[in-house]
Amino acid sequence: MEPRKLLIRAYQVGFGDCFLLSFGYSKSERKGQRERHVLIDFGSTGMPEGIKPSEQMLKVANDIAERCDGKLDIVVATHRHKDHISGFTTNDEKTAPGNIIARLKPHMVIQPWTEDPALKDPKLPPLKRKGAQALQASAPVQHLSSLRAMNQLAESAQREVQHLTSAKFRQPLEADLAEQIDFLANDNTLPNRAAVANLASMGENHYVHFGYPLKLSQLLPGVKVHVLGPPTLEQHAEIQKQRARDANEFWMLRAAAQRFWGIQSATADLDQSQTVLFPGADVYQDFFPSHDRWFIRQLRTLRGEQLLGLVRVLDDEMNNTSVILLFEVGGKKLLFSGDAQIENWEYALGKPEVAKLLKEVSLYKVGHHGSRNATPKTLWNMFSHRNTEVKAKDRLRTVISTMKGKHGHRESHTEVPRSTLVKELSNLSDYVTTETAAKKAQLYVETEVTF
């Protein structure tokens, strides 16, 4: 038994991701056969002007409940950035979006291996499941420690920005620079820990990595799912000697991301008790001599640029823990890549068997809201169904959840979505964006795939 169609709803959550996949089966094959539903991410870090975030997220949660007829089969949280999981947050009154999703009682919750609570304490006994011994090595534990340190570092960066933009300064930090730091730091601080706890308690948990064997025949009959990322530390180490970074992979003028796992050793030893990045930094007085003001302004700007560099690295590191799933059904392949960036992709793209799968992708959920380095050109050029002919049979479909003006700048070629990438998507695929829903005041945009 295979699905006859798939309806993909990309919900309008502003700058965030929320995709509901509804697989439809023929009732003639099995009396009363219901649809099967997979929710991939539910989060936001900003809505278009005029839309109240809390109200919109409740609308989305209630619509998901209605479309699923009260039952979710699978929830996927690709990684722990707020723009992907904030919608899973609960409250004591049981009225939050996360409470609504929890009441749908999903059978399975899929998250990256970095979220596995059993890996966060090196003193725990080995897990009793296939491949667990490798994941219990010291390197993953160190990595998980560094991820927690990065969350704390992001919180410190936010507090430092508040200090640098204080009204007591006659020449505070440039507003644009402060906004960039605050946006990235806020996405990495994870104050909504309730969302993490909710995800861990909703269903049968699977913490996946490249090649993880997901057995979904009961939940999604006729659907095969390949896990293409993230790699484990041992897997990623295999390609560090095989593949050098290529600036041509990025939809920008130059490559800016740093090697993914290399940052981990630097952050793993951070003092966990440290609460501020710059202890004792609040030393300025209300008045500065005129001959000192230029130097103070330059130092403050330099300090802000250093903070921006730090939170950008943190943002890249968290994105590279993102789950990458390839659905194979009815001869078609559908790729959902979360926010995976080049360092996450490197391992999968180096595998001939994966390249063969990716060549036949029919639908691509554009990574990281259309950012400059989440759709490697090697990946994009693999897609054989790209076509300039609008009415071409089996033309590639692309779906994106994004919001212009929230992140990055066109002048520095960092805007999201990246204009050069959007141009390619528009020219070579049937391009669908949640920005259309925002303009039309719709809750979601739909894409139907028939098998």
C-alpha positions as CSV (number, residue, x, y, z in Angstrom):
1,M,0.0,0.0,0.0
2,E,1.4,3.4,-1.1
3,P,0.1,6.9,-0.7
4,R,-1.7,8.3,-3.8
5,K,-0.9,11.9,-3.0
6,L,0.9,14.2,-0.6
7,L,-0.3,17.6,0.5
8,I,2.4,19.9,1.9
9,R,1.2,22.9,3.9
10,A,4.0,25.5,4.6
11,Y,2.6,27.6,7.4
12,Q,3.1,31.3,7.5
13,V,5.2,31.6,10.7
14,G,7.2,34.6,9.5
15,F,10.9,33.9,10.0
16,G,10.7,30.2,10.9
17,D,9.7,26.8,9.6
18,C,6.5,24.8,10.0
19,F,5.6,22.1,7.4
20,L,2.7,19.6,7.7
21,L,3.0,16.7,5.3
22,S,-0.3,14.8,4.8
23,F,-0.1,11.5,3.0
24,G,-3.4,10.4,1.4
25,Y,-4.2,6.8,0.8
26,S,-6.9,5.2,-1.3
27,K,-9.9,4.1,0.8
28,S,-10.6,1.3,-1.7
29,E,-7.4,-0.5,-0.6
30,R,-8.3,-0.5,3.0
31,K,-11.7,0.5,4.3
32,G,-11.5,3.7,6.3
33,Q,-7.8,4.2,5.7
34,R,-6.9,7.6,7.1
35,E,-4.4,10.2,6.1
36,R,-1.0,10.0,7.8
37,H,0.6,13.3,9.0
38,V,4.2,14.4,9.6
39,L,4.9,17.8,11.2
40,I,8.4,19.1,10.4
41,D,9.4,21.9,12.8
42,F,7.2,24.6,14.4
43,G,8.9,27.8,15.3
44,S,9.3,31.5,14.6
45,T,11.6,34.4,15.6
46,G,9.6,37.2,13.9
47,M,6.3,37.9,12.1
48,P,5.4,40.3,9.4
49,E,4.2,43.7,10.6
50,G,0.6,43.6,11.8
51,I,0.6,40.0,12.9
52,K,0.8,39.2,16.6
53,P,3.2,36.2,17.0
54,S,1.3,34.6,19.9
55,E,-2.0,34.7,18.0
56,Q,-0.5,33.4,14.8
57,M,1.2,30.5,16.4
58,L,-2.0,29.5,18.1
59,K,-3.8,29.7,14.8
60,V,-1.2,27.4,13.2
61,A,-1.4,24.9,16.1
62,N,-5.2,24.7,16.0
63,D,-5.2,24.4,12.2
64,I,-2.7,21.5,12.4
65,A,-4.9,19.8,14.9
66,E,-7.9,20.3,12.6
67,R,-6.1,19.0,9.5
68,C,-4.8,16.0,11.4
69,D,-8.3,15.2,12.7
70,G,-6.7,15.1,16.2
71,K,-3.9,12.7,15.4
72,L,-0.3,13.3,14.4
73,D,1.9,10.4,13.4
74,I,5.4,11.9,13.4
75,V,7.0,15.1,14.6
76,V,10.4,16.1,13.4
77,A,12.4,18.8,15.2
78,T,15.3,19.3,12.9
79,H,17.4,21.3,15.5
80,R,17.0,23.4,18.6
81,H,16.9,26.9,17.1
82,K,13.9,28.9,18.2
83,D,12.7,29.5,14.7
84,H,12.2,25.7,14.4
85,I,11.0,24.7,17.8
86,S,9.5,27.7,19.7
87,G,6.0,26.5,18.7
88,F,6.4,23.4,20.8
89,T,6.5,25.6,24.0
90,T,3.9,24.7,26.7
91,N,2.4,26.5,29.7
92,D,0.8,25.5,32.9
93,E,-2.6,26.4,31.7
94,K,-2.3,23.9,28.8
95,T,-3.2,26.6,26.3
96,A,0.1,27.1,24.5
97,P,0.7,25.9,20.9
98,G,3.0,23.2,22.3
99,N,0.1,21.8,24.5
100,I,-2.1,21.6,21.4
101,I,0.5,19.7,19.5
102,A,1.2,17.3,22.5
103,R,-2.5,16.5,22.6
104,L,-2.2,15.1,19.1
105,K,-0.2,12.3,20.6
106,P,2.4,11.7,17.9
107,H,3.7,8.1,17.8
108,M,7.3,9.2,17.0
109,V,9.5,12.3,17.6
110,I,12.6,12.6,15.5
111,Q,15.5,14.8,16.6
112,P,19.3,15.0,15.9
113,W,21.6,12.8,17.8
114,T,22.9,15.8,19.7
115,E,19.6,16.0,21.6
116,D,19.8,12.5,23.0
117,P,19.7,13.0,26.8
118,A,21.5,9.8,27.4
119,L,24.6,11.3,25.7
120,K,24.8,14.3,27.9
121,D,26.4,12.5,30.8
122,P,29.6,10.5,30.2
123,K,29.0,8.5,33.4
124,L,25.8,6.9,32.0
125,P,26.1,3.3,31.0
126,P,26.1,2.5,27.2
127,L,22.8,2.6,25.5
128,K,21.3,-0.7,24.4
129,R,20.7,0.0,20.8
130,K,22.6,-0.5,17.6
131,G,25.4,1.9,17.0
132,A,25.1,3.5,20.5
133,Q,28.7,2.5,21.5
134,A,30.2,4.8,18.9
135,L,28.0,7.7,20.1
136,Q,29.1,7.2,23.7
137,A,32.7,8.1,22.9
138,S,34.2,11.1,24.5
139,A,34.1,13.3,21.4
140,P,30.2,13.4,21.3
141,V,30.1,14.2,25.0
142,Q,32.6,17.0,24.6
143,H,30.5,18.3,21.6
144,L,27.3,18.3,23.6
145,S,29.1,20.1,26.4
146,S,30.2,22.7,24.0
147,L,26.6,23.1,22.6
148,R,25.4,23.9,26.1
149,A,28.3,26.4,26.5
150,M,27.3,28.0,23.3
151,N,23.7,28.6,24.5
152,Q,25.2,30.3,27.6
153,L,27.6,32.3,25.4
154,A,24.6,33.5,23.3
155,E,22.8,34.7,26.5
156,S,26.0,36.6,27.5
157,A,26.1,38.2,24.1
158,Q,22.6,39.4,24.4
159,R,23.3,41.0,27.8
160,E,26.4,42.6,26.4
161,V,24.4,44.1,23.5
162,Q,22.0,45.6,26.0
163,H,25.0,47.1,27.8
164,L,26.5,48.6,24.5
165,T,23.1,50.1,23.5
166,S,22.4,51.6,26.9
167,A,20.7,55.0,26.8
168,K,23.4,56.3,29.1
169,F,25.9,56.4,26.3
170,R,25.8,59.5,24.1
171,Q,27.1,57.4,21.2
172,P,25.7,53.9,21.7
173,L,26.5,50.9,19.4
174,E,25.2,51.3,15.9
175,A,21.6,50.1,15.8
176,D,22.0,47.9,12.7
177,L,25.0,46.0,14.3
178,A,23.1,45.6,17.6
179,E,20.1,44.2,15.8
180,Q,22.1,41.6,14.0
181,I,23.8,40.4,17.2
182,D,20.5,40.3,19.1
183,F,18.7,38.4,16.4
184,L,21.4,35.6,16.2
185,A,22.0,35.5,19.9
186,N,18.2,35.3,20.6
187,D,17.9,32.3,18.2
188,N,20.6,30.5,20.1
189,T,19.8,31.2,23.8
190,L,16.8,28.9,23.9
191,P,14.9,30.5,26.8
192,N,11.9,28.3,25.8
193,R,13.3,25.1,27.4
194,A,9.7,24.0,27.8
195,A,9.7,23.2,24.1
196,V,12.7,20.9,24.5
197,A,11.1,19.1,27.4
198,N,7.8,18.8,25.5
199,L,9.5,17.2,22.4
200,A,11.3,14.7,24.6
201,S,8.0,13.6,26.2
202,M,5.6,13.4,23.3
203,G,6.3,10.1,21.7
204,E,8.8,7.4,20.9
205,N,12.0,9.3,20.6
206,H,14.6,8.7,17.8
207,Y,17.8,10.7,17.9
208,V,19.1,10.3,14.4
209,H,22.3,10.7,12.4
210,F,23.4,10.0,8.8
211,G,22.3,6.4,7.9
212,Y,20.1,6.0,10.9
213,P,17.6,3.1,10.1
214,L,14.1,4.7,10.5
215,K,11.5,1.9,10.2
216,L,8.2,3.6,9.3
217,S,6.3,0.9,7.5
218,Q,3.5,1.0,10.2
219,L,3.3,4.7,10.5
220,L,3.8,5.6,6.9
221,P,3.0,2.6,4.7
222,G,4.8,2.8,1.3
223,V,7.1,5.6,2.4
224,K,10.9,5.1,2.8
225,V,12.9,7.7,4.6
226,H,16.6,8.2,4.3
227,V,18.4,10.1,7.1
228,L,21.2,12.2,5.3
229,G,22.3,14.3,8.3
230,P,23.7,15.3,10.6
231,P,26.8,13.1,10.7
232,T,28.3,11.9,13.9
233,L,31.7,13.2,14.9
234,E,33.2,9.9,13.8
235,Q,31.5,10.1,10.4
236,H,32.5,13.7,9.9
237,A,36.1,13.0,10.8
238,E,36.3,10.7,7.8
239,I,35.8,13.6,5.3
240,Q,38.0,16.2,6.9
241,K,41.0,14.8,4.9
242,Q,39.0,14.3,1.7
243,R,37.3,17.5,1.0
244,A,38.4,21.1,1.2
245,R,36.1,24.1,1.5
246,D,35.1,25.5,-1.9
247,A,34.0,29.1,-2.0
248,N,31.9,28.3,-5.1
249,E,29.6,26.3,-2.9
250,F,28.0,29.4,-1.4
251,W,25.5,31.8,-2.9
252,M,27.7,34.8,-1.9
253,L,30.9,36.5,-2.9
254,R,33.1,34.6,-0.5
255,A,32.9,31.7,2.0
256,A,32.5,32.9,5.6
257,A,31.6,29.8,7.6
258,Q,34.2,28.2,9.7
259,R,34.9,24.4,9.9
260,F,32.0,22.9,11.8
261,W,33.5,20.6,14.3
262,G,36.7,22.6,14.8
263,I,35.0,25.1,17.0
264,Q,33.9,22.4,19.4
265,S,37.2,22.0,21.2
266,A,37.5,25.7,21.6
267,T,34.1,26.0,23.3
268,A,34.0,22.8,25.3
269,D,36.4,24.2,28.0
270,L,34.4,27.4,28.6
271,D,33.7,28.1,32.2
272,Q,30.1,27.0,32.7
273,S,29.7,29.3,35.6
274,Q,30.6,32.4,33.5
275,T,27.5,34.5,33.3
276,V,28.8,37.5,31.2
277,L,31.1,37.7,28.3
278,F,32.9,40.7,29.6
279,P,32.9,40.8,33.5
280,G,33.2,44.2,34.9
281,A,32.5,45.8,31.5
282,D,30.1,48.4,32.9
283,V,32.9,51.0,33.8
284,Y,31.9,54.0,31.7
285,Q,30.8,57.2,33.4
286,D,28.2,59.7,32.3
287,F,30.7,62.0,30.7
288,F,33.8,61.6,28.6
289,P,36.3,64.2,27.5
290,S,35.9,65.2,23.9
291,H,39.4,63.9,23.0
292,D,38.4,60.4,24.3
293,R,35.1,60.0,22.6
294,W,36.4,59.0,19.2
295,F,38.5,56.2,20.7
296,I,35.6,55.0,22.8
297,R,33.3,54.9,19.8
298,Q,35.8,52.9,17.8
299,L,36.4,50.5,20.7
300,R,32.6,50.0,21.2
301,T,32.2,49.3,17.5
302,L,35.1,46.8,17.5
303,R,33.6,45.1,20.5
304,G,30.2,44.9,18.7
305,E,31.8,43.4,15.6
306,Q,33.6,40.8,17.7
307,L,30.3,39.9,19.3
308,L,28.6,39.6,15.9
309,G,31.4,37.3,14.8
310,L,30.9,35.1,17.8
311,V,27.2,34.7,17.5
312,R,27.5,34.0,13.8
313,V,29.8,31.1,14.6
314,L,27.3,29.9,17.2
315,D,24.5,30.1,14.7
316,D,26.4,28.1,12.1
317,E,27.3,25.4,14.6
318,M,23.7,24.8,15.7
319,N,22.5,24.8,12.1
320,N,24.9,22.0,11.4
321,T,23.2,19.7,13.9
322,S,20.1,19.9,11.7
323,V,18.3,16.7,10.6
324,I,18.2,16.1,6.8
325,L,15.4,13.7,5.6
326,L,14.8,12.4,2.1
327,F,11.3,10.8,1.6
328,E,11.0,8.3,-1.2
329,V,7.5,7.3,-2.3
330,G,5.8,6.4,-5.5
331,G,9.0,6.9,-7.5
332,K,9.5,10.4,-6.3
333,K,12.0,11.9,-3.8
334,L,11.3,14.8,-1.5
335,L,14.1,16.5,0.4
336,F,13.7,18.3,3.7
337,S,16.9,19.7,4.9
338,G,16.1,21.9,7.9
339,D,18.8,24.5,8.3
340,A,21.7,22.2,7.3
341,Q,24.7,24.1,6.1
342,I,27.7,23.0,4.0
343,E,29.6,21.4,6.9
344,N,26.5,19.2,7.6
345,W,26.2,18.4,3.9
346,E,29.8,17.5,3.2
347,Y,29.6,13.9,4.5
348,A,26.4,13.0,2.5
349,L,27.5,14.7,-0.7
350,G,30.7,12.7,-0.7
351,K,28.7,9.4,-0.9
352,P,28.0,8.1,-4.5
353,E,24.9,6.3,-3.3
354,V,23.5,9.5,-1.8
355,A,24.4,11.5,-5.0
356,K,22.3,9.0,-7.0
357,L,19.3,9.6,-4.7
358,L,19.7,13.4,-4.7
359,K,19.8,13.5,-8.5
360,E,16.2,12.4,-8.7
361,V,14.8,14.8,-6.1
362,S,11.3,16.0,-7.2
363,L,10.7,18.5,-4.4
364,Y,13.2,20.4,-2.3
365,K,12.4,22.3,0.9
366,V,14.9,25.1,0.7
367,G,17.4,25.1,3.5
368,H,17.7,27.8,6.2
369,H,15.0,30.1,4.8
370,G,17.1,30.6,1.6
371,S,20.4,31.7,3.2
372,R,23.6,31.9,1.3
373,N,25.3,28.7,2.5
374,A,22.5,26.2,3.2
375,T,22.0,25.1,-0.5
376,P,25.5,24.1,-1.6
377,K,25.9,24.4,-5.4
378,T,27.1,20.8,-5.5
379,L,23.7,19.8,-4.2
380,W,21.7,22.3,-6.4
381,N,23.6,21.1,-9.5
382,M,22.8,17.5,-8.7
383,F,19.0,18.0,-9.2
384,S,18.3,16.6,-12.6
385,H,14.7,17.9,-12.6
386,R,15.7,21.6,-12.8
387,N,14.2,23.0,-15.9
388,T,13.7,26.5,-17.4
389,E,10.5,25.3,-19.1
390,V,7.6,26.2,-16.8
391,K,5.3,23.5,-18.0
392,A,8.0,20.8,-18.2
393,K,7.0,17.3,-17.0
394,D,8.3,16.5,-13.6
395,R,9.9,19.9,-13.2
396,L,11.6,20.4,-9.8
397,R,9.5,21.9,-7.1
398,T,10.9,24.1,-4.4
399,V,9.2,25.3,-1.2
400,I,10.6,27.9,1.2
401,S,9.5,29.4,4.5
402,T,11.1,32.8,4.8
403,M,10.6,36.5,5.5
404,K,12.6,39.3,3.8
405,G,14.3,41.9,5.9
406,K,14.7,39.9,9.1
407,H,18.2,38.6,8.7
408,G,21.3,39.8,6.8
409,H,21.8,42.7,4.3
410,R,21.9,42.8,0.5
411,E,24.8,45.3,0.6
412,S,27.0,42.6,2.3
413,H,25.5,39.8,0.2
414,T,24.1,38.1,3.4
415,E,20.4,38.9,3.0
416,V,17.9,36.1,3.6
417,P,16.5,34.9,1.3
418,R,19.6,35.3,-0.8
419,S,18.7,37.1,-4.1
420,T,21.0,35.0,-6.3
421,L,19.6,31.8,-4.9
422,V,15.9,33.0,-5.3
423,K,16.7,33.8,-8.9
424,E,17.9,30.3,-9.6
425,L,14.9,28.8,-7.7
426,S,12.5,30.9,-9.7
427,N,14.1,30.2,-13.1
428,L,14.7,26.5,-12.7
429,S,11.8,25.2,-10.5
430,D,8.2,25.7,-9.5
431,Y,9.0,28.0,-6.6
432,V,6.5,28.4,-3.7
433,T,7.2,30.7,-0.8
434,T,5.3,31.5,2.5
435,E,5.8,35.2,1.6
436,T,2.9,34.6,-0.8
437,A,0.7,33.6,2.2
438,A,1.8,36.7,4.1
439,K,0.8,39.0,1.2
440,K,-2.6,37.3,0.8
441,A,-3.2,37.1,4.6
442,Q,-3.3,33.3,4.3
443,L,-2.3,30.9,7.0
444,Y,-0.3,28.6,4.7
445,V,0.6,27.8,1.1
446,E,-0.1,24.4,-0.3
447,T,1.9,22.1,-2.6
448,E,0.3,18.8,-3.9
449,V,2.4,15.9,-5.1
450,T,0.7,13.0,-6.8
451,F,2.1,9.5,-7.0
